[in-house]
Amino acid sequence: MAVSGSASNGVAVLGCGVVPSGIEMVRESMLRHEDMPAFVCSTELCGRLIPAATARRLGRVHKMALAAAKLAIDDSGVRPADPARVAVSVGTGLGSQTETADFLENMIRRDEAEPKPARFVNSVHNSVASQLAICSGFGGENHTFTHQSISFELALWQAVHLLRSGRADYVLACGADELSPYLLSLTLSYRWRHSARQAADAPDEGKRVPGEGYAAFILAKAGPDSRAARIAALRVGPINAGNRPILNPRHEADFIDKTVRTAGLSIGEVDFVLTGISGDAHEDAVYGDVLNAVTAAAGRPVRYGRYKHLCGDYCTASAFGLAAAVRAVREGRVPQELGLPSNASMERPVSNVLLYNVSRMGHSACLVTQ
Amino acid sequence: MNRPRIAITGMGMVSALGWSADDAWSAMEAERSGLQPLGLFASPRCGHVLVGEVRGDCARRSGLRGGSRSDRLAVFAARSAFEQAGLASLTEDGRGETGVVLGACTGGMLDTECFVEDYVKGRKLDARLLRHHECASSANAIARELGLGGFRATVSTACSSGAMAVAVACDALADGEARVMLAGGADSLTRLTLNGFCSLLNVDPGGCRPFDANRNGMSLGEGAGMLVLETEESARARGARVLAFIGGYGSTCDAHHTTAPAPDGLGVFNAMRLALESAGMAPADVDYINAHGTGTRENDAAEGAAIARMFGADPPPVSSTKRFFGHTLAAAGAIEIIVCALALMNQKVPGNLGMATPDASLGFTPVQRMAPASLRVAMSNSLGFGGNNCSVIICRDGGEGWT
């Protein structure tokens, strides 16, 4: 999917909201009873932003997503004239694992005798999107994508389509995934341990750290005079047909080049590439190869950085990455914490930032411009 | 944005009514419900309720040795649709440009429940049970089995997922993301959903009676419905047989309650209105409505109010086909779009099985028995938790697949 820079003004990011997180020790998984470091979001913000009566029956992922949405709406200053023309588009890799697990454990422990209906309702993947609609009154289209590491990008793709086709005036887009022992058991424990082994072999590379995160955005079709950061191009998809695709750096460089060109730019005009480098030695090596290929195509070194050392790794971490890219474009400079030690100076002004993520589940490239 | 006409060139279905769309249509003609006692797993509290369970060897039929039950249902339906569309001989390049959008709610939950049971009971844990937990597993399985490398997405909007997946696939085709898309939904029965809906007091143990004055709840089912969608230009260029067209679609959210629909049906009404607008049609153009019609008091009342408001005192024939299939959750929207296409192709309106006493408060009486009719345009409604509404227009104009 591409948002053409010549055919339209792209999609404006009017507001961003991110629930902050910090590193804590959490139980690694249901398979191993050891603690491990992970990025965990503070619930303190929810207490301030979400009315107690609303929060009472909600799960963690719902409250956190509502807090992120509140921050994004406030940041945008938007008060939609017609809430029925405001859509919601959510990406969540695994939905509300805690609520699901609680319902299941109770069901099994009590032999189905005393079920918890509220937990069941919260276990449904689109319960986050519906809570965002209920609490904000947004009655437009309500989408939920749950496709592993490209869930948020698909939600963003749908949001852009809704705005371009005139089916919505605004879209509240959100990425939300919670950390739980179930999540770590489900998809991550093998990878973390694999990563940990690699880290032991190459201690300088650091170690991938799991996390959770909730980031929301208020999007609108950009007008010609818009001064907001814009999503000028977006591409998302699987690597190929297989579940274990072989990543080809040249194909990835081509994928990035096509994304940038749809916005009428060349790769040489991209000021900064923000990557999903995570500490996983195998995936990070792929990023390195891709960036080398991009550098060759650009004819000059490409400045690049990362964001997952600030939020951890989870299915919709790219939502945090988008918020970081938007911040860089808004401020006209790359925050020091996004850079890599080996990079050139971060002080040069930026106006075009490319967010690039790749994993065996899929890849995405999103060009954010001023 | 100019939207291309989207043709349906293949349909695959597996349900409690059998392993093909033709099986299902034959059962509907014979007024045979697929609801039976639960056999898939033991359920101390809910084992007595009738469900729409798929009978037969899913692994053998799907050719999928690994994967969850949902994966197998999805792959079987996708392969059936793919073959009907004449895509079995598609080149590697062609497959590389073919995408998948699947609606899914339960994913590999049936296996996850075994993992959680082992955990709760202190038994040795087997992480392999979690390998296919994610809803995305089924779309990935389809892509892997059929060699499809194009756009891929999993949509999870509860009971409207299948219809929303079709809408998203149409959006992807309009955006040029793929030349051909497989779109639909798949879900297996699970203890989670059966106990969940029972805990909400939403299940009629004796089987659902949609739009009946004495209706008392829904019946769960399982299955998969998959459609091959492509632009009319693509279908014509490759000489494909067009079965029907997706005329348009509309989607809204009630923004009212997590489970209950807005009583006035305004969200459903607006979804139908937007669907008609996107199809460039008026209410009078609709010849048949396949209602969501779960058989719960609240759903049928809200949807009925919306239909009465949209179509007035003389609505087109309306029926819910949930008593045939059970409510197959993420598969329901896609299965019912296929039912609409079959209705157009066969020029018959499916009957509203299970209704004995029409609900006078609805303002219309659903069609009780399958009946011949002149049909050009059908509307399929899907409603989900969270007030998620999706209405899809299916039409025969320009198609050549009808009998």
Interface residues (C-beta under 8 A of the other chain):
Chain A: M1 M30 L31 P83 A84 V88 G93 L94 G95 T100 A101 F103 L104 E105 M107 I108 R109 D111 E112 A113 P115 K116 P117 F120 V121 N122 S123 V124 H125 N126 S127 A129 S130 Q131 A133 I134 S136 G137 F138 G139 G140 E141 N142 H143 T144 F145 T146 H147 Q148 L154 Q158 H161 R164 S165 G166 S185 L186 T187 S189 Y190 G237 P238 N240 A241 G242 N243 M361 G362
Chain B: M1 R3 S43 P44 R45 C46 R95 G96 A104 C105 T112 E113 F115 V116 E117 Y119 V120 K121 L125 A127 L130 H133 E134 C135 A136 A139 N140 A143 R144 L146 G147 L148 G149 G150 F151 R152 A153 T154 V155 S156 T157 A158 M164 V168 D171 A172 A174 D175 E177 R191 L192 N195 G196 F197 C198 S199 L200 S251 T252 C253 D254 A255 H256 H257 T258 T259 G267 N270 G384 F385 G386 G387 N388
